[in-house]
Amino acid sequence: MKKLIAFFIPLVLVSCTKRIELSDLIDKNASFSYTIDKNDPLSSHINMDHFKMDTIRVNSKKWHELMTFLSNNSNGWKSTPASYIGQLHIHQNNFNLLMLNNGVVLSFKDEDGRLRQYVKPIKQNELNFMFIE
């Protein structure tokens, strides 16, 4: 019986996460837009001057670093119905990536037009390149 339980526990844990080919969700010939929210997350006051909006141009340094991040993060996604507010939002067409304190949220429309949303923990410094001018 213990052997049977030991077999099923890893199976259940693995089945809780999903592999998503992020490169299939984006247009590699199009730029991304992004917004960085520099407001204090503990404050109820939102200062619009504390938002930075910009573009990640195709083949720029940030674009290549983002492509590397996306290719390195295909595994380990968990479905989530929650709403999130993050410090960084990267988007292109139906692709949205939101950075949280300890992870990222991915949302997109699937082939049937249904909205999908997944969350994944990442290392704290994996998206630091987005904050470098």
N, C-alpha and C positions, 0 to 999 in steps of 0.2 A: 504494500500500500504506500509506504514512504517513497519508493522508487517512482510510483505512478504520480504522486503529488509533486515530487521533484522534477518530473518531466513536464507537467502541465503549467507550473508556475512560470518558468521562463517563456513558454509558449504564449501565455496570457500577457505577460509584460511586453513581449515583442509585438504582439498583435495590437497593442494600444497605440503604437506610433505608426506613422505613414511616411513613405518615401515620396517626395514630390520633386519632379524634374523641373526646377525653377526656370531653367533655360527655355523650356517649352511654353512658359507663361509670358515671356517678354518678347518684344521686337528688338533684336540686336542691332537694327539699323536706325533706331529712334532714340532720342534723348530721354532722360528721366527728369522729372521735376522733383524738388524736395523742399521741405519746410523744417526749420529748426526752431523749436519753442524754447526761448531763453528765460521765460517767466519762472518765478519761484513756484514750484508745484504745491507748496503749502499755503500760498496766498490765494485769497478769493478774488483779488484784483488782477485783471489781465491787461497788460500794456501791449498794444499792437506794435509798438516800436521794438519790442523784444522778440519779434518773429523775423527770421531770416528766410527769404525765399530765393531759390536759385535753380539753375539747370545743370544737370550732369550731361555734358556733350559726349556724343559717340567718340570712342577712342581716346578720350581724355584720361589723365591719370586716375581720377576718381571713378570713371566708368570702368576701367580695367580692374581697379580694386573691388568695385561692386560686383563685377562678373566673377572674380575669384571668390568673394564671399558667397555668392549664390551657388557656385559650383561646389564649394566646400560644405554647404549646408542643405543637402538634399534629404538627408535622413533625420529621423527623430521628431517629426511634426505630429502634434496631437490636436484633434478637432476641438474647437472651443466656440460656444455660443455667446460668450460675454462680450461686452463693449470695452474698449481700451482707449486710454489717452496716453500718448507717449511724447517724448522729447523730439523725436525725429520721424518724419513721414516721407517716404520715397514712393513715388507713383508714376505709372505709365499705363495709359489706357485702362484696362480692368485689373491691373496688377497694383497692389498696395502692400508696402512693408512698413511696419510701425515699430520703432525701437522703444522698449521698456527698460527699466532699471536692470533687469536680469534676463532679458530675452527679447524675442521679436515676435510680432504677430503678422501673419501673411493672410491676405484676403484677395480673392480673385473670383471671376465667373468661370465655371467649368464649361465643357463642350455643350451642355444642355442649357446654358444660360443661368444656372443656379449659383447663387453666391456661396462660396466656401470660405471658411476661416480656420486657420491653424495657428498654434502657438508653439514656440520652441525656445528652450534656454540656450543662451550663447555665452561665450566668455565676455567679460566686461569690456575688453578693449577691442573686440573684433570690428566694430564700426567706427573706431576713433578717427579713421581717415576722413570721415564725412565732416568732422569738425575742424579740419585743418584748412586754412585759406589757400 
